[in-house]
């Protein structure tokens, strides 16, 4: 008798979830998406370089420095963005200045 009450298959899930649950879920999901966009929004910088893009830009930038090495990665970013570039190395915003 105790095992029957603890068995989750014993209960009908539709009796536990009210009918208004899907109606209330949609506004909560929209609010969470809106807050997520506001939290990840950063103003664009006037310094050229790869975008932040919710943290993906710094990961790609750091990975490029690890994969290509400092010299080749600097040359790549200078050819792509110019003489003054903003990149991320180990999560820190770093500026590359070269001619």
C-alpha positions as CSV (number, residue, x, y, z in Angstrom):
1,X,0.0,0.0,0.0
2,X,2.9,2.4,0.8
3,X,4.6,1.6,-2.5
4,X,1.4,2.3,-4.5
5,X,1.2,5.8,-3.1
6,X,4.9,6.5,-3.9
7,X,4.6,5.2,-7.5
8,X,4.5,8.2,-9.8
9,X,2.7,6.1,-12.5
10,X,-0.2,5.7,-10.1
11,X,-1.3,9.3,-10.5
12,X,-2.8,10.8,-13.6
13,X,-0.6,13.9,-14.5
14,X,-3.6,15.7,-16.1
15,X,-5.3,15.9,-12.7
16,X,-2.2,17.5,-11.2
17,X,-1.7,20.3,-13.8
18,X,-4.4,22.9,-14.0
19,X,-5.8,23.9,-17.4
20,X,-4.5,27.5,-17.0
21,X,-0.8,26.3,-16.9
22,X,-0.1,26.7,-20.6
23,X,-1.8,30.2,-20.6
24,X,0.3,31.4,-17.8
25,X,3.5,29.9,-19.2
26,X,3.5,32.0,-22.4
27,X,3.8,35.4,-20.7
28,X,6.5,34.1,-18.3
29,X,8.5,32.7,-21.2
30,X,8.2,36.0,-23.1
31,X,9.3,38.0,-20.1
32,X,12.3,35.7,-19.5
33,X,13.4,36.0,-23.1
34,X,13.1,39.8,-22.9
35,X,15.1,39.9,-19.7
36,X,17.8,37.6,-21.3
37,X,18.1,40.0,-24.3
38,X,18.4,43.0,-22.0
39,X,21.0,41.3,-19.8
40,X,23.1,40.3,-22.8
41,X,22.8,43.6,-24.7
42,X,25.9,45.7,-24.8
43,X,26.4,48.9,-26.7
44,X,28.4,48.6,-29.8
45,X,31.9,49.9,-29.4
46,X,33.5,52.4,-31.8
47,X,36.6,50.3,-31.8
48,X,36.5,47.6,-34.6
49,X,36.8,43.9,-33.8
50,X,34.7,40.8,-33.4
51,X,31.3,41.3,-31.8
52,X,30.4,40.1,-28.3
53,X,27.3,38.1,-29.4
54,X,26.2,36.8,-25.9
55,X,29.7,35.7,-25.0
56,X,30.4,33.7,-28.2
57,X,32.7,36.4,-29.6
58,X,35.2,36.2,-26.7
59,X,35.3,32.4,-26.9
60,X,36.0,32.5,-30.6
61,X,38.6,35.2,-30.2
62,X,40.4,33.4,-27.4
63,X,40.2,30.1,-29.3
64,X,41.8,31.7,-32.4
65,X,44.7,33.0,-30.2
66,X,45.2,29.5,-28.8
67,X,44.9,27.8,-32.1
68,X,46.9,30.1,-34.4
69,X,49.3,31.6,-31.9
70,X,49.6,35.3,-30.9
71,X,51.5,36.5,-34.0
72,X,49.3,34.8,-36.6
73,X,46.1,35.7,-34.8
74,X,47.2,39.4,-34.5
75,X,48.0,39.4,-38.3
76,X,44.6,37.9,-39.0
77,X,42.7,40.5,-36.9
78,X,44.8,43.4,-38.4
79,X,44.0,42.3,-41.9
80,X,40.3,41.8,-41.1
81,X,39.6,44.9,-38.9
82,X,42.6,47.3,-39.4
83,X,45.4,48.6,-37.3
84,X,43.5,49.1,-34.0
85,X,41.5,46.1,-33.0
86,X,39.6,45.0,-29.9
87,X,39.7,41.2,-29.1
88,X,39.2,39.1,-26.0
89,X,42.0,37.0,-24.5
90,X,41.1,34.9,-21.4
91,X,37.9,36.9,-21.1
92,X,39.7,40.2,-20.9
93,X,39.2,42.9,-23.5
94,X,42.5,43.4,-25.2
95,X,43.5,46.0,-27.8
96,X,45.9,45.1,-30.7
97,X,47.7,48.1,-32.1
98,X,50.0,47.6,-35.1
99,X,51.1,48.9,-38.4
